[in-house]
Amino acid sequence: CQTQPHTPLPRSRPLPDSEPAVRVRIKRDAAGVSLTSEGGLWIGPPGNRTWKEHRQRFNQVVTIVRRGDRFIITGEDGSAIAWQMPQMMIVGYFGKPVLIDGNAYPHTLVLHSKDNDAGGHFDVINHVKLETYLPGVLHGELYSHWHPAAFRAQAIAARTYALNTAWRQGNRHYDLESTTASQMYTESGA
């Protein structure tokens, strides 16, 4: 009996050297969102090269809608600015969670416009480190009175599912849904 040499499976994304982040779609086809964060928000174009040069700080609640190829940011005082870009990145000042429509989400939000959408809809994607994502999944998937062993088992299963799903995604702008289409993910992870 001859044995065949082990052939590794092809990968669509390289394995991370450090803690991976996942991209969770928390709103699908949003017509608008209301955002705030303790200490203010940084809003600007995504990307490491352009972020610090073009971001702007907002110290109040802002509402963001999309009209044509522009995101319109309106402050509580009624002042508005329009930015022409397909995506917009939002980060809480000093790493504070961003409150979107009253729910707190950690790390970074990206508003991703829908191609050829005359109605101005966009997806809201939470870019979050895996270990920060997991408490929100546990809160969404389990009852608080369940045995601690259930939480340990669910954390292992949720981590494995998230990594496997993120690893297999092709050209989508998100890895997971915040609903039962993937795993329930609530703002309690923030």
N, C-alpha and C positions, 0 to 999 in steps of 0.2 A: 504494500500500500504506500503510495507516494503522497506526500503532503504538499499542498500548494503554498507558495509564500503569501504572507499577509499583504494585501493591497489596501492602502488607506482609501477611504471614501473621499470624493472630491468635495471641496469646500467652496462656498460662495463668498465668505468673508473670513479673514484671518482671525485666529483666536487672539483675544486681548492679552497684553502684558500686564495690565493693571485692572482694577475694577471696571467692568464694562458699564456703559450707560445704555438704557433702552429708550426708544421713542414711542410714547403712548399717546394714541389719539384720544383726547378727552372730550372733544366736541367735533361733530361731523356736520359739514354744510352749515356752519354758523353764519347768520346774517349780520351779527354784531356781538361784541363782548364788552363788558364793563370790568376794568382792571384797577387794582391798587396794590400797594405794599407798604408796610411800615417803613418809613424813611424815604419812600419814593420808588420810582421805577426808572430803569434805563431802557430805552426803546431805540432800536436802530436796525440796520441791515445785518443779516447773519453773516458770519465769516470772520475768521481771526484777523485778516488783514484790514478789513474796513470797519470793524466793530468800534474800536476805540476812537477812530477819527470822526465817525459820523453819528454816533449814538447821541441821544438827547435825554436829559433827566426831566422827569415829571414828578412833582410833589403832591399831586392831587389825584382823585379818581378820574380816570379817562375812559372814554367810550371809543371803541374802534369799529369802524364799518369799512366795507370795500365798495368803491364806486369805479367801475371800469378797471383801469390798471393801477389804481391808487388806493392806498389805505388812508382813511380820514381819521385823524386822532382829535377828539374833542374833549376839552377839559371841563371841569365843573363850572368854570366861569363863562363857558360858551365859546372860548377861543378855540380855533381849529387850525390844524395844519394838514397838508396832504403830502404823502410820500409815494412816489411812483416806484414800486418794487414788487416782485412776485411773492416775496416772503418778508416777514418782519420778526425780529427777535426781541423778547422782553425778559428782563432779569430784575429781580428785586434788589434794591440797594443793600449793600453789605451782605448779600446772599440770603436775605429774608425771603420767605415764601411769597409768591404772587397770588393774590386773591382774584379769582376770575368768577364773576357773577356770585360772589360770596363764599366760594370754596377755595381753600388754600392748597397750592401746589408748589413743591420744592423745585429749586434749581432754575431751569430755563423753559420758557414757552416760546414756540415758534408758530406764527400764523402763516399758513401755507395756502396760497390762493388756488382756486380750482381752475383748471385749464378751460378756456372757452365758456366760462360761466357769466352770462350777461347779468345775472341776478346779484352778483357780488358776494357769493358765498365762499367761505374758506374753512379749512380744518384748523383746529387748535391742537398742537402736539406738545406734550410735556417731555422734555429731554431730562432724564433723571438717572442717577446712579442706581445700579441694581439693588444694593442693600438698603437704599432709601425707598425704593419702589415697593419692596416686599411688605413692610408694615401696612401699607395701603391695601395691598391684596389680601393680607390676613384679615384685616378689618372688614373688607368687602365680601370675603368668602366664608367666614366662620362666625359662629355665635360666641360672644364673650364668655359664656359660662361653660364652654366645652373644655375638656381635659387638656392640660398643657402638652401632652403627647400629640394631640391632634394638630396643635399649632406648629410643633416641630416638624411633623410629617408634611403638613401643608406648605411650610416654608421651603422644604427640600423640593417638593413637587412644583411649586410655583417658580422657584429659581430655575429649575431644570427646564420647565416649559418656556419661560421667558427667554432664556439663553438659546434654546433650540429654535424657537420661532424667530428671534432676531437674527440668528445665524443664517436662516434659510431665506430671509426676505431678499427679494431682488431689487428692483428700482423704486419700490414704494417709498414714500416720504415718512412712513411710520412703521414700527415693528409690531405693535400690539394695540388692541382696542381696550378701552376702560370698562367695557361691558362684558356680558357673558359670551360674546363673540370670541373673546380671548380669556381674560380673567377679570373679575370685578376688581376695580381699582378705585378707591375713594380718596378724598382729600385727607383722610386721617393719617396717611403716610407722611404728611408734611411735618 
